[in-house]
Amino acid sequence: MKTYTRCRVVSHPRAGSHWLYHLLRHNLVTRHAMAVDIEYGNHPFGSVWELERDALTVYIHRGQAATIDSIWRMRHRFGLDEYDREAFTDRWLCEMWSPDVRHRCAIVSADGAETVSEGGPDTLLRDDTRTLPEYLRDHVNSWTRFVSNVNAFGPAPLAVVAYEDLRNDLDGTLAPIARQLGSDLTTFEDVRNVGWRPL
């Protein structure tokens, strides 16, 4: 099996990418001093992502209902100015986005350090003419197609994991990724409460 010294973690919003990023850094780099570069790659669609030969891309996705609930709680960070929960899933994202929305959130790292982020909104969803359920469906589908197309040519530097699988079987979900990064670890320490949270 080919192994990699770089790993790029990508996802749709609120899928657990910060958690996965910190899990890999904590277990491989901090605990075992591996020379692996773990990068956070934000929220690209599969249709625009470019694989790199020397880097393993790990895409994490999450069930739509849980993702929508999580985005609802963090909606001001994304600039979504909507207070009706039902309308939140029915309106176009660009209709809800406002440059006037202010947010105040905490970004928590694996060592417990907390950085406060406040100010104007993220522009990720600013111009999107889809509802939130449509956006999430299209994001996952774009990666499903991308993985299928890439794998048609043989093994690729690409892994896909589900947030729910990490929650239910942390060791079994992380071990195959760790192997591709040159580690024989089979048990992993969890890192909780990392990533973004509202204040």
C-alpha positions as CSV (number, residue, x, y, z in Angstrom):
1,M,0.0,0.0,0.0
2,K,1.3,3.5,-0.9
3,T,1.7,5.8,2.1
4,Y,1.6,9.6,2.2
5,T,3.3,12.2,4.3
6,R,0.6,14.8,3.7
7,C,-3.1,14.7,4.4
8,R,-5.8,17.2,3.4
9,V,-9.1,17.0,5.3
10,V,-12.1,18.4,3.4
11,S,-15.9,18.4,4.0
12,H,-19.2,20.2,3.6
13,P,-19.8,22.7,6.4
14,R,-20.4,21.3,9.9
15,A,-19.5,17.7,8.9
16,G,-16.8,17.1,11.5
17,S,-13.7,18.1,9.5
18,H,-12.2,20.1,12.4
19,W,-12.7,17.1,14.7
20,L,-11.1,14.7,12.1
21,Y,-8.2,17.2,11.6
22,H,-7.5,17.4,15.3
23,L,-7.9,13.6,15.7
24,L,-5.2,12.9,13.1
25,R,-2.9,15.6,14.4
26,H,-3.2,14.6,18.0
27,N,-2.8,10.9,17.5
28,L,-0.2,10.8,14.7
29,V,1.8,14.0,15.2
30,T,1.5,15.0,18.9
31,R,1.4,11.5,20.5
32,H,3.6,9.6,18.1
33,A,5.8,12.4,16.6
34,M,5.2,11.2,13.0
35,A,6.4,13.5,10.3
36,V,3.0,13.9,8.7
37,D,1.7,17.2,7.5
38,I,-2.1,17.4,8.3
39,E,-3.9,20.2,6.5
40,Y,-7.4,21.6,6.8
41,G,-8.8,22.1,3.3
42,N,-12.1,23.8,4.0
43,H,-15.4,23.0,2.0
44,P,-14.7,22.5,-1.7
45,F,-17.1,20.6,-4.0
46,G,-15.6,17.4,-5.5
47,S,-16.1,18.9,-9.0
48,V,-13.4,21.5,-8.3
49,W,-11.0,19.5,-6.1
50,E,-7.6,18.6,-7.5
51,L,-5.9,15.5,-6.1
52,E,-2.1,15.8,-5.4
53,R,0.0,12.6,-5.9
54,D,1.9,13.0,-2.6
55,A,-1.1,14.0,-0.4
56,L,-4.0,11.8,0.9
57,T,-7.3,13.7,0.6
58,V,-9.9,12.7,3.3
59,Y,-13.5,13.7,2.7
60,I,-15.8,13.6,5.7
61,H,-19.6,13.9,5.4
62,R,-22.5,13.9,7.8
63,G,-26.2,13.0,7.7
64,Q,-28.2,15.9,6.4
65,A,-30.6,16.4,9.3
66,A,-27.8,16.6,11.9
67,T,-25.8,18.9,9.6
68,I,-28.8,21.3,9.1
69,D,-29.3,21.4,12.9
70,S,-25.6,22.2,13.4
71,I,-25.6,24.9,10.7
72,W,-28.8,26.4,12.2
73,R,-27.0,26.8,15.6
74,M,-24.1,28.4,13.8
75,R,-26.1,30.3,11.1
76,H,-24.7,33.7,12.0
77,R,-21.1,32.6,11.3
78,F,-22.3,31.8,7.7
79,G,-24.1,35.1,7.4
80,L,-27.6,33.5,7.4
81,D,-30.1,36.0,8.7
82,E,-33.1,33.9,9.4
83,Y,-35.0,33.2,12.6
84,D,-37.7,30.9,11.4
85,R,-36.5,27.3,11.6
86,E,-38.9,26.1,8.9
87,A,-38.0,28.9,6.5
88,F,-34.3,28.1,7.1
89,T,-34.5,25.0,5.0
90,D,-36.9,26.4,2.4
91,R,-35.3,29.7,1.3
92,W,-32.3,30.1,-1.1
93,L,-29.1,30.5,0.8
94,C,-28.3,33.8,-1.0
95,E,-31.7,35.2,0.1
96,M,-30.8,34.6,3.8
97,W,-27.2,35.8,3.5
98,S,-26.6,39.3,4.8
99,P,-23.3,41.2,5.1
100,D,-24.7,42.9,8.2
101,V,-24.9,39.7,10.2
102,R,-22.4,39.6,13.1
103,H,-21.1,36.5,14.8
104,R,-19.2,35.7,17.9
105,C,-17.9,32.1,18.1
106,A,-15.1,30.2,19.7
107,I,-12.6,28.0,17.9
108,V,-11.3,25.3,20.2
109,S,-8.2,23.2,19.4
110,A,-7.3,19.8,20.7
111,D,-5.2,21.1,23.6
112,G,-8.2,23.1,24.8
113,A,-6.9,26.5,23.6
114,E,-9.8,28.7,22.7
115,T,-9.7,31.6,20.2
116,V,-12.7,33.9,19.9
117,S,-13.8,34.8,16.4
118,E,-16.1,37.7,15.9
119,G,-17.1,40.0,13.1
120,G,-18.7,39.7,9.7
121,P,-19.9,36.5,8.1
122,D,-18.2,33.9,6.1
123,T,-18.9,34.4,2.4
124,L,-19.1,30.6,1.5
125,L,-22.9,30.6,1.0
126,R,-23.3,34.2,-0.1
127,D,-24.2,33.7,-3.8
128,D,-25.7,30.2,-3.6
129,T,-29.1,29.8,-5.3
130,R,-30.0,26.6,-3.6
131,T,-31.8,25.7,-0.4
132,L,-29.6,24.3,2.4
133,P,-30.8,20.7,1.8
134,E,-30.1,21.1,-1.9
135,Y,-26.6,22.5,-1.2
136,L,-25.7,19.6,1.1
137,R,-27.1,17.0,-1.2
138,D,-25.2,18.4,-4.2
139,H,-22.0,18.6,-2.1
140,V,-22.1,14.9,-1.1
141,N,-23.2,13.9,-4.6
142,S,-20.3,15.8,-6.2
143,W,-17.8,13.9,-4.0
144,T,-19.6,10.6,-4.7
145,R,-19.2,11.2,-8.4
146,F,-15.6,12.4,-8.0
147,V,-14.6,9.3,-6.0
148,S,-16.3,7.0,-8.5
149,N,-14.6,8.7,-11.5
150,V,-11.1,8.8,-9.8
151,N,-11.3,5.2,-8.6
152,A,-12.2,4.0,-12.1
153,F,-8.5,4.5,-13.0
154,G,-7.2,2.5,-10.0
155,P,-6.4,3.3,-6.4
156,A,-6.2,7.0,-5.7
157,P,-4.9,9.1,-2.8
158,L,-8.5,9.5,-1.5
159,A,-10.5,8.3,1.5
160,V,-14.1,9.0,2.5
161,V,-15.5,8.7,6.0
162,A,-18.8,9.4,7.7
163,Y,-19.1,11.5,10.8
164,E,-21.4,8.9,12.2
165,D,-18.8,6.2,11.7
166,L,-16.3,8.2,13.6
167,R,-18.8,8.6,16.5
168,N,-19.7,4.9,16.5
169,D,-16.3,3.3,15.8
170,L,-13.4,5.7,16.2
171,D,-10.7,3.1,16.1
172,G,-12.1,1.2,13.1
173,T,-12.7,4.4,11.1
174,L,-9.3,6.0,11.8
175,A,-7.1,2.9,11.4
176,P,-7.3,2.7,7.6
177,I,-6.5,6.4,7.3
178,A,-3.6,6.0,9.6
179,R,-2.2,3.1,7.6
180,Q,-2.2,5.3,4.5
181,L,-0.2,7.8,6.5
182,G,2.4,5.2,7.4
183,S,1.1,4.4,10.9
184,D,0.3,1.0,12.4
185,L,-1.9,2.5,15.2
186,T,-5.1,0.6,15.9
187,T,-6.3,2.6,18.9
188,F,-6.8,6.3,19.1
189,E,-7.4,8.9,21.7
190,D,-10.5,11.0,21.1
191,V,-10.4,14.8,21.2
192,R,-13.7,16.3,22.1
193,N,-15.2,19.8,21.8
194,V,-12.9,20.9,19.0
195,G,-13.8,23.2,16.2
196,W,-16.4,26.0,16.1
197,R,-19.0,26.6,18.8
198,P,-21.4,29.6,19.3
199,L,-20.9,32.0,22.2
